Amino acid sequence: MNCKSLFFLVVFSLTLISGVFAQKKVSILGDSYSTFYGHVSPAANLCWYGVPGEKKENDVTKVEETWWYRFIHEHGFQLERNNSYSGSTVCHTVTRKLITPTVLLSPVFTTSAPPT
């Protein structure tokens, strides 16, 4: 085996190994239910949960209690970016003056590298 073949074999092997062990990344684009102060980007986005000094009627007091934190950690993913904003609405259904959130699921695309 010549040096050029050996070089390509090593590069191919390292590429394969890095792909196997790469951690999948997830980005969140959501409404107020997906916000937590200090965990959104840009940091200027308004948040519903975890805002210091604000008393809001909700039961989420730690980032570990958010749906997305639990999902990411239960599946071994890494948070790439949370670009959620409190004040936006993803979707809702109004029934008898009650707003019921509707969760819309679409295929989740995760990647260990930005698309080219």
N, C-alpha and C positions, 0 to 999 in steps of 0.2 A: 504494500500500500504506500503510495507516494504521499508527500507532505500536504499537497493540495487536497487530496481525498480525506486524509486524516483531519485536516482543518475543518472541512465541511461536515464531517461526521461529528466532531466535537461541537460545532456551532448548532447543528441540528439537534443533538442530544440535549444541550443546554436550553434550547428553545422549547423543546418538548417538556423537559423537567419544569421549567419556569411556568409554563402553561398549566401544568397539573397542579402546582402548588400556589398559583396566583389566587388571591382572594377576590371574590366577586364584589363589585361595587354597585350601590343602589343610590339613586337620586330621587328625592321627593318633591313633587310640585303639587301643593295642596292648599286647602283653606285653613281656617282657624284651628280645626281639629288636629292639624299636622304641625302646628307651631309649638315651640317651647323656647322661652327666652334664653339667648346664648347659644342656640343650636339651629339658627336659621342664617341663610346667606342670601342677600346682603343683611348685615346686622341691623340695618335701619328698618327692616320689615317689621310691622306690628305683630305682636304675639298675643295669644289668648292664654296660654299656660305659662306659669313660672315667672311672671313679671314681678320683680321685687317691689314691695310696697303697695301692690294692688290686691284688693280682696275681691275675687270673682267667685261666683257660685259654680264651682266645678270640683271634682274630686281628684284631679291630677296635680300632685304637688312635686313630683320628681320626674326627671326626664325618663327614667327607667319605667315609668307607668304609661308612657305614650304608646300608641299602637305600632308606630313605625320602629321605635327603639326595640320593642319586644320582637317584632317580626325579623328585624335585621339580626339581632343576637341569637334568636332561636334557629336561624338558618345559616349562621356563620358568615354573613355578609359584612361589608364595611360601608358606612355612610359616606358617599361621595359629596353630596350637597343636598341640603334641605332648603329649597327656594319656595317656602310656603308663606302665606300672608293672611293675617287675621283681618277680615273685612271682605275677603273674596268668598265666593260660594262655588263649590264644585257642582253640586246638584241638590235639589230638594223637592219634596212633594208636599203640598199644603193640603191638609185634611182637617176639617173642623177646627180651624185656627191653631192646629198643631203642626209644626214643621218637623218632618221626619227625614233625617239624612238618608240618602240613597247611595250605596257604595257601588261604583261602576268599576268593574275589574276588566283590565285589558292585559294583553301579554306583557310581562315584565322583561325588559331587555337589560341585561347586566353585562358588563364588560370589564375586563381588567386593564384595558387600554382605550383611549379615546378613538372613535371611529375615524378612519382615514378617508 
